[in-house]
Amino acid sequence: MQFHERGYVSNDPRIKAAAGYGINRPSELPDEMDVLVVGTGPAAVAVIAQLSRFPSINTYAIEKRDGRLMQGQADGIASRSVETFNAFGFASEIQDESYRNVEMNTWSPDPKEPTNIIRTARVPDDAQGLSEWPHIYVNQSRVLDYFLRDAERAPGKVVPNYGIEFLDLEIDRSHAYPVAARIKYVAGPRAGEERLVRAKYLVGGDGARSQVRTALGHRLHGEASMHAWGVLDLLVNTDFPDYQVKCLIQSHDQGSLMIIPREGGYLSRLYVDLGETDEHDAGKVRDTPIEKVVDRANAILHPYTLDVRGVAWWSVYEVAHRVTDGFDDVPEELKGEVHPRAFIMGDACHTHSAKAGQGMNVSIQDGWNLSWKLAAVLEGRAPESLLDTYSSERKVIAQNLIDFDKEWSSLVAKPADEWEDPDGLAKFYDQTFEFPMGYMTQYPENQITTGMEHQALAKGLPIGKAFKSAEVIRRSDVRWIHIGHLHEADGRWRVYVFADEAAPALAGTPTAEFAEWWLNNPASPRVLYTPVDGDTDATFDTKVIYQQDYTEIEPGPIPKAFKPIKQPLVLEDVNQIFSAGHGRDIFRDRDISREGAIVVVRPDQYVAGIFPLTAREELSSFFAQHMLPVN
């Protein structure tokens, strides 16, 4: 964390001073606003937290509930989500209170006595080393709490307005605030009152029964598996030895069970196989009493038993795999001609089983994908066409999620005697682990992601995928640090300059020549898109990484492009210079060419493109596709 750049700070640096619309923010919903967020689910809170960091944007959020979510719902947190939490400043805290997954154990029928189960495999979590971030479990309500706390600490000071229901909307693009939303107060002294408010943009994160989705005329399409599961958060006494370890359990003839340990050291979540449902029963299985669900769990666990001492939450559901036919208000035939004003995300777009643990994780990425783009457009830094990429990028990811979950949930429910390989389920889990870790997403070429022309310059940083961090030495304090961990959710693009083999110099090397062009040339994106009266890295967080050992690097000969100036004190920032040392070598670890390379990373941490150090026109053309000059 860097602070003091504007002057000495003695209080908590995580709490920013109110600015813009955050100053004396009215608690009442205004008649007009820039963005209206509907709901406070995982996708919505990511949007709220991101936009609150831009106090020039008037953002409000409404939630039908009369307060925060208390319990239940999602709990699995992918490593990619923890990485995202770090960008918002709360990864360490949420890890401290979470259950950290270290392995998954599988249990199957004992060949000698099939009515009993025995442990058949231990699968280490992330045996492939996909991420330095852990795979954790914690109640969804705590995730929402942290995002909303971040929003309240940010300069915009956005706080949800609870007890307000979204009813419907109309869009008139000729109006300065095109989205007219009808809302209703359902709690508090104004309960029953209806009202019309207007917004430039509306974002619907209001869940699987989304009223925003209905208002936009979209529907969820797909199918139900006709298989039911009970889900219970339990406090128990048990002789089952792995109750605090993630487990997949397949019994001989009683179905399957998943155990997901939870935060706190006592609580675990059970997904209990209740078998096939009758397509004509109209959801009757949802009336299954909790006693029957617990009995089924005990039958699956035989010869072990659960003595239930407390139930924190429980439900019965039928697996359904559905994705919506649209993620915004623009019909397919008008894509590219008309730009969206209303969006849906999260469970409003995709529903699936909970067993792959991806609902909350994919939703968070929906929200971050959209929100940084909204901020860029509303601040005049990007054309409205940037918003078209939200639907085109995230709809594909939603379908990938549905396809993966359909296969995974069917395998979990597959009877044990139908497996040719007793370890088949464990092997599938290990082989496909990149998806539940959250790192399978790879955006295709579009206006904010290049093609693969220069991928060979940095083979270990795939274009379109999340930037895979590695440790480097920060020259200012000679501390080794994961360079990707410095990526904050501040809307800036990252430009990582991996230097050529020549020693650092002010001139005469490809790196130095690029630095001079980047800092001063009128055609440079840094010059075109950075306000002249602000920090020189206000739009592009530019870092240089040298191949030499840190002991060979001195800050003096480093070009000024890598020592940005912070206003208003005109402080030179020397914290953006990195190198090798103490066995750390990111060039080796990420297969980066020793000739050097420029790696451009989007504000949401996905690699946008890779360029040679000699790139000038290519870089200018790339950023011109999605940025507007600010000077």
VENWO-V957242 format. One line per field, one symbol per residue. psi: psi as a letter, one per 20 degrees, with the letter a starting at -180 (. if undefined). A space follows every 50 residues. Layout:
psi->???
This chain:
psi->ppaihjrppiaoihoqqqrciiplpphqprhqrgpoporkaggghggggg hiiniipnpqqqphqjaqpgrabripoqhhhhgghhhijkggghhhirpp phrpqqprqphhnhiqqqpiqooqplhilhqiqrorpqphhhggggghgg hhhrhilppqorkpppgarqpniiqhnhoopprppjqahjpipqqpqqqh qpoolkahkphggghijqqpqbqqikpqqqppoqorpqjpikhkqpqppp rgjjarpppoqrqiihpqppopojaqqpijiljhhijpqhhhggggghhh ipjrqpnpiqohqrrprppqoqqriqiajpqhijphgpqqiqqqrbihhp qarihikighghgghgghgghhggggghjjiqrhhhihigghghhghghh gggghggghhhhipqhiiphohjgghgggghjhhghijjhpoprpaijpr ajhkhihmhjmppirpporrqrpphgjlppqohhiiormjiqqpooooqr iqqpqirjqhghhgggghhhphiphhghjpphjaqikhhonpqpoqhrqh ijpphgjpqihjmqppqiilppojjjprarqkipnhgghjlppiirqpop prhkjpohrpqrhipfhggghghihjqpqi.
